[in-house]
Amino acid sequence: MPHRADTCRIAAPRGHVHAPRTGASPDAHPALAQALAQVHRPDAWQGGRVTEHLDDTRAPARAPAAATPPRVSAARVLAAALVCGSAVLLFAVHVRPLAYVPLVVGVAIGLVVDRVLGRDLLAIGIGMSIVSSIPLQADLSDAAILRFAVALSLAVVVPYVLSHHVFGDDVIRFPWRTGKPWTRFQWGYLVLVVAAGYLVLPFYFLSSGAYQNWPTVVEPDEIARLFVGVNAVGTWDELFFICTVFALLRRHFPVALANVLQAAVFVSFLWELGYRSWGPLLTLPFALIQGWTFSRTKSLTYVLVVHLLFDAIVFMVLVHAHSPHLFDVFVTAPR
């Protein structure tokens, strides 16, 4: 039989690209050139037949599968709600030791439903219990400053040690540097925070009388102590409520639910600290926005800057409330 060049083809499944019948250069057909390159790969052959590698030249790339959302059940939500809800009794209503009952029950339910959830709720509960061991009313005395320093530090350190060195987890982190520059929106939000604080905080503290929940500051050393105290507690807020409580809850629940749970603890603490009257109308949105911002930016530095800018205005308003001739720059302050 006369030999014909176009009868020599590679046996391939239907739909695959074959070599050209003519002597045309593969370079003139990019898709064909890619297919032929796949044919000549050693791993493209199985049992004398061309494998499905050739189909890659025709099928579009698939998008990566979405991450599986945390599994939520009524029992899991109940356990977390009891632990975080006990903060209202611990810090706002102040019914102790009764307030520890829902906390312990919540941890127990968590351990029964999911051991990892129970351990994380235990870490949160221990931190909250340490905080509840001292009175949280603002006090600038030496003894109060020492109590705050020891108790609030332990409330962060103990859950961290438990999570990392006892439970073997790596959930609680303090991401100071993310390696990403702040966006224009983030810079703009900082300006918005300052503007909102300037307009709202003077009216809140002075019209509600909430400033009286802080000690009178007149002398320079008292003003300096207030400045250090406001900024120290503001920094601790982010380390505990966001990087500890929120981080542990977000491991088990969607961001929105975890954020509401941490906000319940956050706002209850701020209530006992002195943000009373209609203060929760300010502190609740603030706590929710801080949690949401951290979930988006993954940056402790950014949420801390937001918080300290807000606290700078709090400090100025408190000083002005007790010494009206100082920081007399607030247009919304009642006269």
Secondary structure, 3 states (H helix, E strand, C coil): CCCCHHHCCCCCCCCCCCCCCCCCCHHHCHHHHHHHHHHCCHHHEECCEECHHHHHHCCCCCCCCCCCCCCCCHHHHHHHHHHHHHHHHHHHHCCCCCCHHHHHHHHHHHHHHCHHHHHHHHHHHHHHHHHCCCCCCCCCCHHHHHHHHHHHHHHHHHHHHHHHHHCCCCCCCCCCCCCCCCCHHHHHHHHHHHHHHHHHHHHHHHHHCHHHHCCCCCCHHHHHHHHHHHHHHHHHHHHHHHHHHHHHHHCCCCHHHHHHHHHHHHHHHHHHHCCCCCCHHHHHHHHHHHHHHHHHHCCHHHHHHHHHHHHHHHHHHHHHHHCCCCCCCCCCCCC
